[in-house]
Amino acid sequence: MDEFVIKDKRGQYWLIAIVSAVSFMITLDYSSLIISLPSIAAYFGIKVGLVAWLPTIYLLIITSTLLGFGKLGDNIGYKKVFLMGLVVFGLGALLCAIAPNFTFLFITRSLQSLGQAMYSPICIALLTYYLPANIKGRALGLYATLQGLGLTCGPVVGGFMNSYFSWRGNFIMAVPLATVIFIAAWKKLPAKQGKAVDTRFDYIGAALLFIGLVGLLYAMNTGAKTGWGEPFVVASSATGLLSLLLFVFQEKRIAYPLLDLKLFRNLNFTFAALAALCAMAMNIGIGFLFPFFLQMMMHIPIAKMGLVLMASSLMSMILAPFTGALSDRLGSRILCITGMTIAVIAFTSLSFLTPRSSLLWVILSLACLGIGMGFFLAPNNRLLMQHAPADRQGVASGVYKVALNAGSSLGIALYMLVMAQVVLFDVAKLNIMLDQVRQNPDIMMAGFRGAFIFGIVLALMSLLFSFLAKDKARSTR
């Protein structure tokens, strides 16, 4: 596939700039909406629990369709799928901005998520397919940097939009951003691509994967709130597991699978994907839970809370381009191991926090976690993609994105579950009513500490898989 590598420096820069801009848009869109959820709930007069389904459905749809669109990119061309995704995303954002009721907003947000699912797996495939080997790590590092920048700016931008333009401003700003990226991509992205070995599409596999992942991720997100024994949660889990088993059977029996299971015969690819899943579960899960700790235990004002939470994403953003470039020279494995070792230290520090801990301790612990993720993300991405065949870069990128999104959803559910179980254990031990927990800060602190210790476990699991994943022999491409 050497004939498709972009030799022109300007062409390389345009490709990296376009993909990095999309990376920024993805995380800015998600993180700015999170801070708008209370405003949306108040505007439509609905409960916060209901409005929380906006980010949940977004994650479910993206995770469940990534592989299908990654395969589609391999079949019909990365540029075509990338451009189609930007159109659907921008249209969805426009419709969200004019939503007259919550049902309409829910449906159009789902449409917007479908657009992101189309272009998201193509981003990494574009970088790894068209760029020379000596700059792939640097490009992936910049991609991760812009992700971090979006996460860092999101809460600030979301707060500004809510203050001056209402919650609709968060959706409106995505429209011109998607339009500018579309024009640049249409003019500058390469269209030529090697022909896929088999262009047939596995529609049955795509449907089974969608049902399976939606079933399991819905159960994980709902079970921690309503109870794992609820009939609908049990039915959702059973449907999800059965669908995924049928999906594996389907992929093994046909000649044109949606997910080429042969990818996982390469244990380095498998270990890199598992390391990514555990790392994202660790990082996104604590990102969801930690604002509650700051608010409930340390009584930090919301305005100051956003600045405190920036510490992690800011450090990750600063480090990502350096570690991405460094992985081109040193390889990815050592950097991933370093990153997860630092993450273990960060969570160990967090597990010693108390309501009376200094804010400096909190910020330094979060910064340490951000340093760990900065060392891990781009090198891990590079490590996984280098073990995928050239004509399966779209599918491999989809696998990576599924690992990230599934890990994110799983992490939120698991952190909530661990905290709830610790709290329930203490409630039973002290023989008090559950509704008295909020008046007992020691019990709540025990729950948070249990979650922080669970973060150590996830970091150690990612560290183990990072240790097992070996770098591929250097290529001259």
Secondary structure as UniProt FT lines:
FT   HELIX           2..4
FT   HELIX           9..34
FT   TURN            35..36
FT   HELIX           37..44
FT   HELIX           48..51
FT   HELIX           53..76
FT   HELIX           78..97
FT   HELIX           102..130
FT   HELIX           133..165
FT   HELIX           168..172
FT   HELIX           174..188
FT   HELIX           203..226
FT   TURN            228..229
FT   HELIX           231..253
FT   HELIX           261..265
FT   HELIX           267..296
FT   HELIX           302..330
FT   HELIX           333..350
FT   TURN            351..352
FT   TURN            355..356
FT   HELIX           359..386
FT   HELIX           390..392
FT   HELIX           393..430
FT   HELIX           434..439
FT   HELIX           441..468
//
